[in-house]
Amino acid sequence: MRIVIVGGGVVGASTAYWLSRRAGVDVLVLEQDPTYATASTTLSAASIRQQFSTPANIRLSQFGLELLRTAPERLGVDPQFKERGYLLLAGDVGRDILADNVSIQAAAGAQTALFTPDELEARFPWFCAAGLSAGALGLSGEGWFDPSALLQGFKDKSKRQGAQWRTAEADGFEMAGGKIRQVRLRSGETIDADEVVNAAGPRAAKVAAWAGLSLPVEARARSVFYFECRDGVEISRTAPLTVDPSGVYFRPEGAGFICGVSPPAERDPSCDPSETPAVDWDLFEEIIWPTLAARVPAFEAIKVQSAWAGYYAYNTLDQNALIGRLPECANLWFANGFSGHGLQQAAGVGRGLAELIADGAYQTLDLSVFDAERVLDGRAVIERNVI
């Protein structure tokens, strides 16, 4: 069975890793930029959390956590996982939602706890809890890591297991009888395929359209800023990845911190993923910096050292993964629309997709709630902890 994977980011690489472990499977990954200079994987905040409200999302992160912890033995790389937790904060009206989510997470085996504003200030002396009603903190199994190491680990191990990787840009499909028969390259060459995996990230909708399918995935630009703080040593040593009720987040990184926020809806258009996104400096000046300074008084005096922008593969239906296939094309498989969760969910999604393709059904982790067919009737997965 010849399986062609369009897109060699972390989701495509994970899928190649799991598929290439199986006998009788011939895997070819097409990646147009092997430097990953503009890839969502390498430009992300590179973090993992269990603080979701949907049990399937929690289970995906738990599997990703297990793989991170065993990556040196399993993949031959050390992702430098820093298990420092997430701190999700609630304003005046968010406490009950946080409390419900903590209960769901506890039932799924996650270790999260709800803290009062006074408890947060006692735990983190550098922190200001003004205007908050509560905060949920991951006590274990959350943090951040090196995304390039994880990607390279999946890629190299899949090669050792027999997968082929090729620097090439897919440009279309040759169809017959409602199935893809060949993948066409921009060079004009065609490649035979029994099954095709769309792991094209922000380009997912374009790839789906080659098969005449509509996928609600858009490229949305996200800016990340790196700053340093003169009095930030203790903050850097103890801070979790902190998410303000406004959506502004920050976490330690190297000698400083990274931060960001999703733009307001009116400033968050769909973009052309073939173009490099520009850093939105106004976001930092107008939204991020004032919020950081109010939440961490020491951040009133910070200096931005650098910034970059990449793309979310944004699922406009519900901001959750689309996994599986649509009935109009029996051999095109989707692993798309992660809306910022792709890096942390790649390990479990790659395994699940390999099971769907090779076995015809999930064997270990049931991901059917994310079935791509839900786009046909607009059936949304409600996730209350989207960041």
C-alpha positions as CSV (number, residue, x, y, z in Angstrom):
1,M,0.0,0.0,0.0
2,R,1.5,3.3,-1.1
3,I,0.6,6.2,1.1
4,V,1.6,9.8,0.2
5,I,1.6,12.4,2.9
6,V,1.3,16.0,1.7
7,G,3.1,18.1,4.4
8,G,6.1,17.1,6.5
9,G,5.4,19.3,9.6
10,V,5.1,17.6,12.9
11,V,1.6,16.1,12.1
12,G,2.8,14.6,8.8
13,A,6.0,13.4,10.5
14,S,4.2,11.7,13.3
15,T,1.8,10.0,10.8
16,A,4.8,8.8,8.8
17,Y,6.4,7.5,12.0
18,W,3.4,5.5,13.0
19,L,2.6,4.2,9.5
20,S,6.2,3.2,8.8
21,R,6.1,0.9,11.8
22,R,3.7,-1.4,9.9
23,A,4.6,-4.1,7.5
24,G,3.5,-3.8,3.9
25,V,3.2,0.0,4.0
26,D,5.2,2.2,1.6
27,V,5.2,5.8,3.0
28,L,6.3,8.9,1.0
29,V,6.3,12.3,2.6
30,L,6.3,15.4,0.4
31,E,7.6,18.5,2.2
32,Q,8.3,21.7,0.1
33,D,10.5,23.4,2.7
34,P,12.9,21.1,4.6
35,T,14.3,24.0,6.5
36,Y,10.9,24.6,8.2
37,A,11.7,28.3,8.2
38,T,8.1,29.3,7.9
39,A,6.5,26.1,9.4
40,S,3.8,26.4,12.0
41,T,5.6,23.7,14.0
42,T,8.8,25.6,14.5
43,L,7.2,29.1,14.9
44,S,4.8,28.0,17.6
45,A,5.0,28.6,21.4
46,A,5.8,24.9,21.6
47,S,3.7,23.9,24.7
48,I,1.5,21.2,25.9
49,R,-1.4,21.2,28.3
50,Q,-4.1,18.9,29.7
51,Q,-6.4,21.8,30.6
52,F,-9.1,21.2,28.1
53,S,-12.9,20.7,28.6
54,T,-13.2,17.9,26.0
55,P,-12.1,14.5,27.3
56,A,-10.7,13.5,23.9
57,N,-8.5,16.6,23.8
58,I,-7.2,15.7,27.3
59,R,-6.5,12.2,26.2
60,L,-4.6,13.4,23.1
61,S,-2.4,15.6,25.3
62,Q,-1.8,12.8,27.7
63,F,-0.5,10.6,24.9
64,G,1.6,13.5,23.7
65,L,3.0,13.9,27.2
66,E,3.9,10.2,27.4
67,L,5.8,10.5,24.1
68,L,7.6,13.6,25.2
69,R,8.8,11.8,28.3
70,T,10.0,8.7,26.4
71,A,11.3,10.5,23.3
72,P,15.0,9.9,24.1
73,E,14.3,6.1,24.0
74,R,11.6,6.0,21.4
75,L,12.8,8.7,18.9
76,G,16.4,9.2,19.8
77,V,15.9,12.9,20.7
78,D,15.6,15.0,23.8
79,P,12.8,17.6,23.4
80,Q,14.0,19.4,26.6
81,F,10.5,19.2,28.1
82,K,10.1,21.8,30.9
83,E,7.2,20.7,33.1
84,R,6.2,24.0,34.5
85,G,2.4,23.9,34.0
86,Y,-0.2,26.2,32.6
87,L,-2.0,28.8,34.7
88,L,-5.4,29.7,33.2
89,L,-7.0,32.7,34.8
90,A,-10.6,33.7,35.2
91,G,-12.2,37.1,35.5
92,D,-15.4,38.0,37.3
93,V,-17.6,35.5,35.3
94,G,-15.2,32.6,34.5
95,R,-14.7,30.8,37.8
96,D,-17.5,28.3,37.4
97,I,-16.3,27.3,34.0
98,L,-12.7,26.8,35.3
99,A,-14.1,24.7,38.2
100,D,-16.2,22.5,35.8
101,N,-13.2,22.0,33.6
102,V,-10.9,21.0,36.5
103,S,-13.5,18.4,37.4
104,I,-13.5,17.0,33.9
105,Q,-9.7,17.0,33.8
106,A,-9.5,15.2,37.2
107,A,-11.9,12.5,35.9
108,A,-9.6,12.0,32.9
109,G,-6.6,11.6,35.2
110,A,-5.1,15.1,34.9
111,Q,-3.6,16.9,37.9
112,T,-5.0,20.4,37.9
113,A,-6.1,22.5,40.8
114,L,-8.2,25.6,41.3
115,F,-6.7,28.5,43.3
116,T,-8.2,31.7,44.8
117,P,-6.7,35.1,43.9
118,D,-5.1,35.3,47.4
119,E,-3.6,31.8,47.0
120,L,-2.2,32.7,43.6
121,E,-0.4,35.8,45.0
122,A,1.0,33.7,47.8
123,R,2.2,31.1,45.4
124,F,3.7,33.6,43.0
125,P,4.8,36.7,44.8
126,W,5.5,38.6,41.6
127,F,1.9,38.1,40.4
128,C,-1.0,40.6,40.7
129,A,-4.5,38.9,41.0
130,A,-6.5,42.1,40.7
131,G,-9.8,41.5,38.8
132,L,-9.5,37.7,39.0
133,S,-11.9,35.2,40.5
134,A,-9.7,32.1,40.2
135,G,-6.9,30.4,38.4
136,A,-6.5,26.8,37.3
137,L,-2.9,25.5,37.5
138,G,-1.6,22.3,36.0
139,L,0.5,20.6,38.7
140,S,2.1,18.1,36.4
141,G,2.0,17.0,32.8
142,E,2.1,20.5,31.3
143,G,4.8,22.8,30.0
144,W,6.9,23.6,26.9
145,F,9.6,21.9,24.8
146,D,11.8,22.1,21.7
147,P,9.5,21.7,18.7
148,S,12.3,21.2,16.2
149,A,13.7,18.3,18.3
150,L,10.3,16.5,18.3
151,L,9.8,17.1,14.6
152,Q,13.3,15.8,13.8
153,G,12.8,12.8,16.0
154,F,9.6,11.7,14.2
155,K,11.2,12.4,10.8
156,D,14.5,10.6,11.4
157,K,12.9,7.6,13.1
158,S,10.3,7.3,10.2
159,K,13.2,7.2,7.8
160,R,15.0,4.5,9.8
161,Q,11.7,2.5,9.6
162,G,11.6,2.8,5.8
163,A,9.6,6.0,5.1
164,Q,10.9,8.1,2.2
165,W,11.1,11.9,2.4
166,R,11.2,14.1,-0.6
167,T,11.7,17.9,-1.1
168,A,8.8,18.6,-3.5
169,E,5.7,20.7,-3.7
170,A,2.4,18.9,-4.4
171,D,0.3,20.8,-6.9
172,G,-2.8,18.7,-7.5
173,F,-4.4,15.3,-7.8
174,E,-5.2,13.1,-10.7
175,M,-8.7,11.6,-9.9
176,A,-10.7,8.7,-11.2
177,G,-13.8,7.0,-9.8
178,G,-14.0,9.3,-6.8
179,K,-10.5,8.4,-5.7
180,I,-7.0,10.0,-6.0
181,R,-4.9,7.9,-8.3
182,Q,-1.8,10.2,-8.5
183,V,-0.4,13.2,-6.7
184,R,0.9,15.8,-9.1
185,L,4.0,17.8,-8.3
186,R,4.7,21.4,-9.3
187,S,7.5,20.0,-11.5
188,G,4.9,18.2,-13.6
189,E,5.8,14.7,-12.3
190,T,3.1,12.5,-11.0
191,I,3.3,9.9,-8.1
192,D,1.0,6.9,-7.8
193,A,-0.9,6.7,-4.5
194,D,-3.2,4.2,-2.9
195,E,-4.0,6.6,0.0
196,V,-3.2,10.3,0.5
197,V,-2.9,12.1,3.8
198,N,-3.6,15.9,3.9
199,A,-1.2,17.1,6.6
200,A,-0.6,20.5,4.9
201,G,-1.4,22.7,7.9
202,P,-2.4,26.2,6.8
203,R,-2.6,24.9,3.2
204,A,-5.1,22.2,4.1
205,A,-8.1,23.7,2.4
206,K,-6.1,24.2,-0.8
207,V,-5.1,20.5,-0.8
208,A,-8.7,19.4,-0.1
209,A,-9.9,21.5,-3.1
210,W,-7.7,19.5,-5.4
211,A,-10.1,16.6,-4.7
212,G,-13.2,18.9,-5.1
213,L,-13.7,19.0,-1.3
214,S,-14.4,22.0,0.9
215,L,-12.6,22.2,4.3
216,P,-13.2,25.0,6.8
217,V,-9.5,25.6,7.5
218,E,-8.0,29.0,7.1
219,A,-4.4,30.4,7.6
220,R,-4.6,32.9,10.4
221,A,-1.5,34.9,11.3
222,R,-0.2,34.8,14.9
223,S,2.6,36.9,16.3
224,V,5.0,35.9,19.1
225,F,7.2,38.4,20.9
226,Y,10.3,37.8,22.9
227,F,11.2,40.2,25.7
228,E,13.5,40.5,28.6
229,C,12.9,42.0,32.0
230,R,15.5,43.5,34.3
231,D,13.9,42.1,37.5
232,G,12.6,38.9,35.9
233,V,15.0,36.3,37.3
234,E,12.6,35.0,40.0
235,I,9.6,35.2,37.6
236,S,11.5,33.2,35.0
237,R,12.4,30.6,37.5
238,T,8.9,30.0,38.8
239,A,6.4,31.1,36.2
240,P,4.1,28.7,34.5
241,L,2.7,29.4,31.0
242,T,0.2,32.0,32.2
243,V,-3.0,32.9,30.2
244,D,-4.9,36.1,31.2
245,P,-8.7,36.2,30.8
246,S,-8.0,38.6,27.9
247,G,-6.2,35.8,26.1
248,V,-2.7,37.3,26.5
249,Y,-0.2,34.7,27.4
250,F,3.4,34.6,28.5
251,R,6.0,32.0,29.5
252,P,9.7,31.9,30.3
253,E,12.0,31.3,27.3
254,G,15.8,31.4,27.7
255,A,17.0,34.6,29.4
256,G,13.6,36.2,28.9
257,F,10.0,35.5,28.0
258,I,7.7,35.0,25.0
259,C,4.2,36.3,24.8
260,G,1.3,36.7,22.4
261,V,-2.5,37.0,22.0
262,S,-5.0,36.1,19.3
263,P,-6.0,39.2,17.4
264,P,-9.6,40.6,17.8
265,A,-12.0,39.0,15.3
266,E,-12.1,42.2,13.2
267,R,-8.2,42.1,12.9
268,D,-7.9,38.3,12.2
269,P,-8.5,37.8,8.5
270,S,-7.9,34.6,6.5
271,C,-4.4,34.9,4.9
272,D,-2.6,33.5,1.9
273,P,-0.3,30.8,3.4
274,S,2.1,31.1,0.6
275,E,3.0,34.6,1.8
276,T,5.1,35.3,5.0
277,P,3.0,36.9,7.6
278,A,4.0,40.3,9.1
279,V,4.5,40.8,12.8
280,D,1.5,42.7,14.3
281,W,3.4,45.2,16.5
282,D,0.2,47.1,17.3
283,L,-1.0,44.0,19.2
284,F,1.9,44.2,21.5
285,E,1.6,48.0,22.1
286,E,-2.2,48.1,22.4
287,I,-3.1,44.8,24.1
288,I,-0.2,42.6,25.3
289,W,2.1,45.1,27.1
290,P,-0.7,46.8,29.1
291,T,-2.0,43.4,30.2
292,L,1.4,42.0,31.1
293,A,2.2,45.1,33.2
294,A,-1.1,44.9,35.1
295,R,-0.7,41.2,35.8
296,V,3.1,41.3,36.6
297,P,4.2,44.7,37.9
298,A,7.8,44.0,37.0
299,F,6.8,43.8,33.4
300,E,6.1,47.5,33.3
301,A,9.8,47.8,32.4
302,I,10.5,45.3,29.6
303,K,12.3,45.4,26.3
304,V,11.2,43.5,23.2
305,Q,14.3,41.8,21.7
306,S,12.6,40.1,18.7
307,A,9.4,38.9,17.3
308,W,8.1,36.5,14.6
309,A,4.9,35.5,13.0
310,G,3.5,32.2,11.7
311,Y,0.2,30.7,10.8
312,Y,-2.5,28.8,12.7
313,A,-4.4,26.3,10.6
314,Y,-7.6,27.7,12.0
315,N,-10.7,25.5,11.9
316,T,-13.6,28.0,11.5
317,L,-16.2,25.4,12.5
318,D,-15.0,24.8,16.1
319,Q,-11.2,25.3,16.3
320,N,-10.7,21.5,16.9
321,A,-9.0,18.9,14.8
322,L,-10.5,17.4,11.7
323,I,-9.5,13.7,11.4
324,G,-10.6,11.1,8.9
325,R,-12.1,11.5,5.4
326,L,-15.2,12.8,3.6
327,P,-17.4,10.4,1.6
328,E,-16.8,12.2,-1.7
329,C,-13.2,11.0,-1.8
330,A,-12.6,7.6,-0.2
331,N,-8.8,7.8,-0.1
332,L,-8.0,11.3,1.1
333,W,-7.4,11.4,4.8
334,F,-7.4,14.6,6.9
335,A,-5.3,15.6,9.9
336,N,-6.1,19.3,9.8
337,G,-7.6,22.4,11.5
338,F,-5.7,22.1,14.9
339,S,-6.0,25.8,15.5
340,G,-2.8,26.0,17.5
341,H,-3.0,22.5,19.0
342,G,-1.2,20.5,16.3
343,L,2.2,20.3,18.0
344,Q,0.8,18.9,21.2
345,Q,-1.7,16.6,19.6
346,A,0.5,15.3,16.7
347,A,1.7,12.1,18.5
348,G,-1.8,10.8,19.2
349,V,-3.3,12.0,15.9
350,G,-0.6,10.4,13.9
351,R,-1.1,7.1,15.7
352,G,-4.9,7.3,15.3
353,L,-4.7,8.1,11.6
354,A,-2.3,5.2,11.0
355,E,-4.9,2.9,12.7
356,L,-7.8,4.3,10.5
357,I,-5.8,3.8,7.3
358,A,-4.2,0.4,8.1
359,D,-6.8,-1.2,10.3
360,G,-10.0,0.6,9.3
361,A,-10.8,1.8,12.8
362,Y,-9.2,3.2,15.9
363,Q,-7.6,0.6,18.0
364,T,-6.2,2.4,21.0
365,L,-7.4,6.0,21.4
366,D,-10.9,6.8,20.1
367,L,-10.8,10.1,18.2
368,S,-14.1,9.7,16.5
369,V,-15.4,12.9,18.1
370,F,-13.1,14.7,15.7
371,D,-14.4,12.9,12.6
372,A,-14.0,15.2,9.6
373,E,-17.5,14.4,8.5
374,R,-18.9,16.7,11.1
375,V,-18.2,19.6,8.7
376,L,-21.0,18.3,6.4
377,D,-23.7,19.1,8.9
378,G,-21.9,21.8,10.9
379,R,-21.7,19.6,14.0
380,A,-19.3,21.5,16.3
381,V,-17.1,20.1,19.1
382,I,-17.5,22.5,22.0
383,E,-14.2,23.1,23.6
384,R,-14.3,25.8,26.3
385,N,-10.5,26.1,26.7
386,V,-9.4,27.3,23.3
387,I,-6.3,29.6,23.5
